[in-house]
Amino acid sequence: MWAGAVQAVLQDGLALRDRCNAGEVSEHGLASARGRLAARLGRLIDAPPPLEDAERFAKHLANEFPAVFLFLCDPSIDATNWRAEQAIRPAVVTRKVCGGNRTRKGADTQQVLASVVRTARQRKLDLPDLITTMLRAPTPIVPDVLALPPPS
């Protein structure tokens, strides 16, 4: 019952986003509806059932409360972590196919390389040139093209 009510609030947030994207809700209407959703979720967080899992989930929601409906404040923010999960998928597949890393240093190295490769691809950079620049540097560097914010 309680978990279903939490799910309903979150799904109502997604439905509100869809209505906003369709132009059916004004800015004022969005702000009002967002406030009502936050109030509903707040009441649920304050009164979880006396079950360990529910209490732990309520505590998690309380910690994340400021960000739960952030996607309704800024349309550039995704409501889910789907893009992030898709971004790390190649690294996860590689780790599983290759049997993981034998050392912490190997895992750290793979993590950094996967991040550089992904960032370069997202920014449409020349990967061999980028890696060559980093390997030829006398000290570890972050090339300017990676340090700058991505182009809009």
N, C-alpha and C positions, 0 to 999 in steps of 0.2 A: 504494500500500500504506500509506504513512505518513499521507497525507491521509485515506484511508478509516478508519484507526485513530482519528485525531483526530475525524472525523465521528461515529464510533461512540460515543466517549466523550461527546460533546456530546448525541447523541441519547439515550444512556442517562440523562443528566441530565434531559432532558425527560420520559422515561418514568418516572423516579423522582418527578418533580413530579406527574405524572398519578396515580401510585399513592398519593402522599401526599394529594392532593386527594380521592381516592376513599376515604380512611381505611384503606388497606391497610398503611401503614407507621407505626410508632410514632416518637416524637421521637428515641429512642435509635437506632432503625434508620435514621432519616433522617441523623442525625449520622454514623453509621458508614459508610453508603453514600456520603455526601458526601465523607468523608475518602478512601475508596477511589477515587472518581472523580477527586478532586484529585491523588492519587498517580499514577493512570494518566496523567492529562494532563501532570503534571510530568515523568514519564519520557519521554513523547513530545516534549515541548518541549526536553528536554536532549539528544535524539538525532535531530534532523531529518536527512533525507537531504542529501547534498552538492549540492543544487540551490538556486540563488539565490532562487527564489520560495518554496521550502519554508523556507529559513533566515529569510527576511524574515517569513513567516507565524509561524514559531516565535518570533521576536523580538517580534512583535506580541502573541502569546498570552502570552508571559512578562510583558510590560508590563501586560496586562489581567488577569493571573492572579487577583489578589484579587477581581475582579468577575465572573469567568466563571460561577461557581456561586452568586452572591449571591442569585439568585432562589430557591435552595433554603434560604436562611437566613431570608428575609422574604417571605411569600406576597404582599405588596402590590407587590412588584417583578416586572415582566414579564420573561420570559426573552428576549424579542426587542424590537426597536425599532419594531414594527409600529404601535403607537399614535402614536409620534412622527412616523413617516412619513405616517400618515394626517392628522395635525394640520397638517403643512406642505403637504399636497397642494394645497389651494386657492391658496396663494401661488405654488407652482410652476406651476400651470396658468395663473394670471394672468400670471406673468412670461413664459411661453412664448407665450401668445396675444397679448400686447401687445408682444412683441419685446424684452423685458428693459428695463433702465434705461439711459439715455444717460450718466448720471454716477454716481460713487460716492455722492454726496450723495443722489441719487434712490433708489439701491438701499438705502442706510441708512434713509431715510425710509420706504420701503415695508416694510422689515423690522420697524421699530418699530411701524408701524401694524398690520401683520398680527399681530404679537404681542399688541398691545392688544385688537384685535378678537377674536382667538381666546380670550384669557384672559377677556374679558367674556362671551363666549358660554358658555364652560365653567362660569363662575360664575353664569350666568343674571342678568347685570346689564343695566341699561337702557343700551344703547350710546350712543344720542344724548345722554342726560343725562351720561354719563361723558365723552364727547368735548367737550361744551359746557363742563363743569367744567374740563377741561384747557386748552381754548382761552381761557377767560376768566381763567385764573390770571395774575397779573402776572409770575410767574417760572415756569419749567418745574417741574412737580410730578408726583408719582406719587400719585394719589388713594388715600385710606386703604383703599378697598375692593379696590384692586389690591395694596397693600403687605401686607395681612393674608394669613395662610395661607388656602388655600381651605377652605370648610366640609367637614367629614367626612361 
